[in-house]
């Protein structure tokens, strides 16, 4: 139940439950492991194992305590065909190891004592590798200066997560200015995760989270103001809006915004609150996996908080970075600019402008450990009943419900998309009877074939669909305890964490986790072998966020799959296929601005234009064209 599996020595690894534990638990585990398996030599401590992965993990764990070690292969005469691995701790790091972690065996402690007092050995704190070749090249170079090794950025084969990098950077600031405050705004679902990371990676930092009723929040704000030494306030984006009185007098703090697209729209109260705090902060950091989800104006909104003077105003931004036309305002002589799209020159200029204030690289460039992604599309026909309902929705008038509860509803831009998607998902979503061939296909995939016993994520936009899927999957797998778990807007943080833990635990019976957009961020699900898109999000940025729940450091898979269930109506595309088309076009814009998220062999075009239409407008326009075609 803690992740320890039976197997040969070369397959041994540090259990996942230890890697996710707090600092004290990790310290006890390493002390016992090293004490049992390491030997004390003339110049230091040597740990040996047939498992290269175990030695790599131990080396990284030691870095978390500021202890540097050297890893190298080792041959044993008795087994000439086998390669073993050793981890050697020497020099100043011997003293650090004994102070931070220590040993259990009195005999080994006694043998270690002389080593800790020999200055010559302590000074041997340098690791050497032969220079194999020297090549001239040009590239970006980043210089990270961190005084205390306990706050080192760990980059030994690991992609640093935004959270850990931010915490390490804050620690660097606190070393110099321990009284400085930090405020972190994030999604509501990620507040507990940030708190946990601070508890795991820092000591002596006052961590205060703001949530609950007004009186409880007031106590939290008061505690933050009264805190001595390093202190951080963590809350969600809504709190500075509803509790503005508590934030308006704060100044001179480090302001960190996680999932920064939350304030991409300058017209929202969230943006205005973030802009106010950013103006009063000593420094502002914005964290996001997708700076651009739909259009470049989102970048303008984020940088308006991050670097206020970078883009003077929205009008100038539109003139300099977009294709636009002037549209008259009815009843006035005034005209307003309407963005149509972007040329290659616009996108190149935008990238150049933000270059000084943007650090980002595609995951595939920096992480060999990430699994390769294979996309699959499974085409499914609509039932006769679904086909009839789909025609109704496209016609502009749809009956929702049956019998006494039946109601004719006019289809508008947004409801057209919603109803069409609900119909191809399952007629029950619009309170109509009938079967869903898409549901039948999903059940077959999870019951038979390569994914039958794998960990699988299932995404849908609709909580109602989750209410159908989760109970049905658990009913069909009564032999397993909680075969399917869920993450929607209905679950609180504790329930979300429990669902995630069950899914991540390789020994649990849980094989499926069904999520909505509420599970698209701040949740780690790298145990998944595949994600099945029962339907797809309407934003390319959201699509990347969902894939990012699975494609993460820590995945044990060489390959993972994104499977799209795509409904067709008698050979004609439905909203499923049309959504894929729109996502592909929006992904094009994201990759042109931020670089490709997935490794491909595509070459960059010499010139291009990208549409600025939002996803809903794009989809509605295409569906209206479909309706006209069907009428003919």
N, C-alpha and C positions, 0 to 999 in steps of 0.2 A: 504493500500500500504506500510505501515511501519511495518507490522507484528503483529498488534493488532487484536486479534480475539475475537468474542463474546463467552461467556461461563460462567459457574458458577465460583464462587470465587476460588474453589480449583483447577481449571484448568489454572489460570492466570500465566503468565510468563513474564519476561522482553523481550520486542520485539527484534527480531534478528537485526533490524536496529540500535538499541541502543548498543547492544553488539559489533557491528562492527564499531561503531562511534569513533571519537577521544576523548581524555581525557576530554576536556572541555564540550562536549555534554553529556558524561556520568555523569559528575559532576552535571550538571543542572537537568538531569533526576532523579538522586538519591536524590538530594535536595528536589525536588517537591514530589517524592514518599514518602520519609520518613516524610517530613513535614505534609503530608496529612494523613498518616496512623499510625505514631508512637506517643507514649506518653512519657512524661518526668516524671520519677519517682524519688525516693529519692536518688538513687545511679547512675542513668544513663538513657539511652535512650532505649525504648523497642518498637520494630516493630513486629506486629502480622499479621498473614495471615492464611487462610485455605489452601493455596497452599504451600506444602513443596518445590516444585521445585522453586517457586518464592523466598522463603527465602534462599534456597541454592545459587541461582544465585546472590542475593544481598550480601550474605556473601563473595562470591568470588570476586565480583566487589569491595567491600570495601577493600579487601586485596590488590587490585591493587593500592590503595591510602595509603597502610601501616596501615590500620585500622583493628585490630583484634576484632572479635565479637564471641559470644557464641550462638549456635543454639540448641533449645530444644523443645520437644513436650509440648503442653499445653491443659488442659481440661477446658471446660467452663460449668458451672452448668446448664445453660439453654439448652445446647445441649450435653447431656452426651454421646451420641453415636458417636459424631464427634471428631476428633483430629485436633487441631489447632497447628500452629508453631509460635514460637517467636524467634526473634533475639535481643540479649541484648548487648549493647555497654556500657562499664563502665570503671572506672579507668582512666589511662593515655589516653586511646583511645577516651574518651569523648572530651578531648582537641584537639586531632588530628582530630576528626570528624568536630568539629566547625571550625578549621583552614583550613582544606582541602575542606570541602563541605559546612557546615553551614545549617542554617534553614531559613525559610521565615517568619513564624508567630511571631509577636512581643511578644505575650504571652508566647510562648514556648521558645523563646530566653531569656526572662526574667527569666523563671523558670530554664533554663539551666545555667545561669551565676553563681549562687552560687556553683554549682557542679564543675565548672572549677577551682575554687579557693580553694577547700578543699583538702589539701595535703593527708589526710588519704584516701580519695576516689580515688585520682589519683594513689596512690601506689597499689591499688587493680588491678594489671595488670596480674593476674595469673588465668588460667583456669584449673579446676580440673575435672577429670573423675575417677570413682571408678576402682580399679584394680579387674578385674573379675577372671583372672587366670594367672599363670606363667608357661611357658613351656620352657624347655631347647632345643635349636636348634642351628644350624650353618648356616650362610649365609653371603652374602656380605653386608657391611655397608658403606655408603657414608656420609661424614661429609661436609656439605656446610656451609661456614662461609660468611655471608653478613652483613656488618655493618649497612647500612641504610635500614629500613623497606620498603621504597619505591622501593627497588631493590630486594625484597624477591622473592624466587621461589615459585610460587603458586602451591600447590599440593593437594588441597582439592577436590579430586575426578576428577582432570583434568590431563591428560598427557601433560607435557610441550613439546611444539613444539621446534624443533631444533633452529628456529629463535629466539624465546623468551628466551630460555636458553642461547643462545650466547649473546644476548643483555644484559641480566642480569649479565652474567659473565664479559662482557666488562665494565658495570657500576661499578662493584666491583673493577676492575683494575683502572678505572678512578677516583674513590674515593681516591686511594692512589697515582696515577700518572696521573694527569689530562692532561698533555701535550702529553701523549702517543697517537700514531696514530693507526688506524686499517684499514686494506684493506680486503674487502670481494669480492670474485669472485663467481659468480653463473651463472645459465642459463640466457640467455638474457630475457626470459619471467618472471623471478623472481626478476629482479632488482627493479621494481616499488613496488613489495610486500615488499621487505626488507626496502625500503625507508619509506613506509607507517607504518611499524611496529616500526621503530625508532621514527617517529613523534608521534606515539600513546603512546609509553611506556617510552619515555625519554624526558628530558628537558635540554636545555643548550648544546646539542650536535650538532656540525656542520656536517650535512649529505650532501655529495656531490656524485651525480651519474654521470657517464661518458658515454655519448652516442652521436650520431649525427656526423656531419662532423668534419674534423680535427681541424678547428679553434675553434669550440665549445668545443671540447675535451681538447684543450690546455688551455683554460680558466678554465676548471674544475680542471685540474691538478695544475694550478697555485693557484687557490683558496684553494685547499687542502694543499699545501705547506705553504701558508700564514695564514691558520686558527689558531686561538688562542684557547687553551683549548681543550676539548675532540673533536675529529674529526674522521669521518669514510668515506672512499672512497668505493663506491659500483659500480661494473661494471661486465661485462661478461668475460668469459674465453678468448675470442679472443683479447681483448684490450691489455693485456701485451705482446702479440705477435706482433701486428701491431704498438703499441706505446711503444716499449721496451725502447726507449731513455728516456721516462718520468719515467720509473720504476727502471732503473738500478742503480740509486744513492740512492734509498730509503733503509733504514735499521732501525732496532730496533722497528719494528711495530708488532702488533698482526695480524697474517695472518689467515683468515678464508676462507675455501673453501667449498662451498655448492654444493651438488650433486657431491661429490668428484670423482665419477667414470668417470668424464669428462677427467681426466688425468691418467687413469689406464694404458695406453700404453706408456712405456718409450720412444718409438721412435718418438712420436708426438711432434710438436712444443709447444702445450699446456702443455704437461708434462714438457718439458725443461724449459719453462717460470715459471711454478709453482715451479719446483725444485730450480731455481735461487732465487725466492722470498722467498721460505721456508728457504733456507740457510742463508738469510740476516735478517730474522724475529726473534724477541725475543721469540715468541711462535707460534705454528701452530695448528689450529683446523680443522679437516676434518669432514664434516657432510654428511651422506648418509643413506638412508634406506636400501640399498643393497650393502654392501661392496664387495660382490662377485656376479657377474651376470652369469659368465660362467665357470671360472676356478681360481685356487689359484694364478696364475701369476698376475691376476688383483690386488690381495691384495699386492703382492710384489711391483707393480707399485705405488699404493697409499701410502704405508708405506715408500717408497723411498723418498717421499716428506715430509711425516709427521714425521718419525723418521729415518733419513738417515742411521744410523749405525746399525739399528735393523737387517737387512739382508745385508751382505757385498756386494754381487753381484748376478746377475741373475744365473750364472753357479752354484754357491754354493746353491742357493735356489732350483734349479731344482734337484740337487743331494740329498738334505736333505728332500724335501717335495713332491716329485713326483715319479711316475713310468715312466721311460724314457728309450730310446734306442739311440745309436749313429748312425747317418746316414751319410754316406760319401757324400762329396760335389763333384759333377762331375768335372773332370778335375784337381782335386787337391788331396793331401794326407790328407786333413783336414776332420774332422768329427764334426758334430754339434749334440747336444742333442735334441731329439724330445719327447715331453711329451705325454704319452699314457693315464695316469690316476693317481688316488690317492688311497692309502690304508687308512684304519681307523687310523693307527699309524701316517701317514703323516698329516691327518687333525687334529688329537689330538695334535700333536706337533706344528702345525701352530697356533691353538687356544691358546695353552699355551704360545707361544712366544709373541703373540700380547696382551695377557691378561692385562698387565699393562697399555696398551695404547688404550684400547677399552672399551667403556661403551655402552651397548645395551641390551634391553630386548624386547621380542615379545609383541606386543600391547595387546594381549589377557591376558597377565600376569598382566598388570598394569592398565587396563581400563575396569571396569565393564560396563561403558556406551557405549562401542563399540557394534554395532549390530552383531549378529551371521550371518555367511555367508553360504548360501546354493548354491551349484553348480548344474546346470542342462545342459544336452546336448540334443539338438533337432536335430534329423537326418533328412536330406532332400536329396531327389534324384536329380540327374542332369537331365536336359532336354536332348533330343536326340542330339540336336545341341551342347550343352555343352559337352556331353560325347564324341562326335566326335572330338571336338577341344582339349579336354584333352588328347585323344589318340595321336593327332598330336604333342602336346607339349612334351609328354613322348618319342616320336619317335626320337626327336632330331632336327626336322625342323618344323617350324610353320609359317603359313601365317598370317601376321598382316595386318589388313585393308582389304577393298574390292574394286572391280572395278579398276579404274585407280590408286588408291593409294595402291593397294595390294602389299605386299613385303614379300618374303620368308626370314625368319631369322633363323640362326642356334642357337640352344638352348645350352647355356653354364651352368655351375653350378648355378650361381646367377640368370640368366634369366630363367632357368628352374623353379625355385621356384616362381619367379615373375609371369611368364605366367600361371603356374598351378593355383596359387592363384587368379589371375585376372579372369581366365576362370570360376572357380567355384563361384566367386563373381557375375560377370555379363560380358557377351561377349562384351559389349560396351567398356570395359576397354582395350581391344585389337582391338578396332575399327571394331568389327564384329557384325552382327545383331543377334537378338535372345533374348528370355526372360530369366529371372533368377528366378528359383524357390526359391532361398534363399531370394531374395528381396520380393517375394510374401509372404513368411513365416514371414518376419520381419513386413510387413505392417499388416498382420493378428494379430500378437502379440500386436502391438501398438493400434489396433482398437478394438479388442475384448479380453475378459478374464480379469485376475486379474490386469494386468498392464495398462489397457485402459486409466485410468485417473491418473496414477502415474507419478512421475518424473523419467525419464529413460535416462541413458547414452547409446550411441551407439559408439562402437570403430571399426575403420577400419584402415588398414595400408595405404590406398590409398586416396589421395586428390581427384582423379577423381571420386571415389565412393561417397565421401562427396558431390561433385558437382551434383551427381545424386540424392542422398538421401534427402538432405536438401530442395531443391526446390519442390520435389515431396511431401514430408510430409507437407510442408506449403500449397501446392496446394490442398491437400486432406482435409485440416483443415482450410478452408477459414474463418470459423466462429470465429477462434481464432487469435489474433494478435501475430505474430511471434511464432507460435506453436513450431517451431524447430529453434535452433540457432547452431552455429558451432565454433569450435576452430581448426584451421589448421595453417600451416606455413605462410599462406597468410594474416592472421589478425594481426594488430599491437596490442600493449599493451592495448590501450584504447578500441579497439574492443573486445579483449579477456575479459577484465574486464566487459564490458557491457553484453556480452553473459553469463558470470558467474553470474552476478547480477540478470539477468532475470531468469535464471534457479534456482537460490537459493531462489528467492522471492516466497513464497508460494501463494501469491495472483495474480501472473502474469499468463498469458495464456500459457507461455512457459512450455512445458512438456518434450521436447526431446532436448538433446544436443549431437551433433555428433562430435567426436574428432578423431584426428590422434595422432601419437607419439608426436606432438607438444603440445598436451594437457595432456601428461602423467605425467607431473611434474609441481610443483608450481601453482597448481590450486585446489581450494576447491570446491567439488561438493557433499557434504554430504547430500544434499536434495534428492539425487537419491535413489529410492527404488530398482533399479536394473541396472546392466550394461549388455548390449547385445553385445557380441563379434561377430560382423559380420564376422570377421576373427581374428586371434590371432597374437600377436607379436611373434617373433622368439627367444626371450630372456626371460628366467624365471624372471630375474631381472626387465625387462620392464613390464612383466605381473603383478608383485607385485606392481610396481609403479602405474599402471593403477587402480588396485583394491584399492590402497590407496587414490585415489581421492574420493571414495565413503565411504570407511570404515574409518571414522574420528570422532573425538570428535565433538559433535554438531548434530550428526545424530539423528533424532526423531524416527527412525525405530528400532524395536526390532530385525527384521530379514531383511537381504538384499540378493539379488540374483545375481549370475553371470551366465548368460545364453549363452551357446556356440552354434552357428549355425554350424552344422557339415554336410558337403555334402558327400554323398556316390554315387558311380557309379555302379549301378546294384549289390548292395551288397558288392562291393569292396571299401576299404578305399581310400579317396583322400588326398590331402595335408592337409585338415582340421584335419582329424583324426590323421595323422602322426605328425602334429605339436603338438597336445595334448600329444602324446607319448613322444616327445622330451622335451617338457616343464616339464612333470612329472619327467623325469630323471634329468634335470638340477635343478629343485626345490629341489630334493633330496640332491644335493651338497650344495646348499645355506643353507638348514636347518641343515645339518650336521656341517657346519662351524659356522653359526650365531644363531642356535636354530630355532625351528619351528615357522613360522609366523602365522599359523592357529592352533587353538587348536584341537588336535586329541588324540586318545587313543593308537596310535601306540607305540610299544616298540622299544627301540634302539637295533640294531643288535650287536652281539658280534664282528663280523668282516665283512668287505665289501670292494669292490673296486668300484671306480667311474670313468667313462670315462672322458677324457679331450678333446674330440672332440668338436669343436665349433658347434653352433646350425645349421649353414648353411651347414657345412660338414655332420653333422648327417642327416639332412633332405634330402640333395641331394643323399646320399648313399641309404637311404630308398626308395626314388622315383626311383632310377635306378633299385633297386631290384623289385619294382612294375612293371616297364617297362618290365623287363625280364620275370616276371611271366605272364604278359598279352600276351607277344609274344608266350609263350608256349601254 
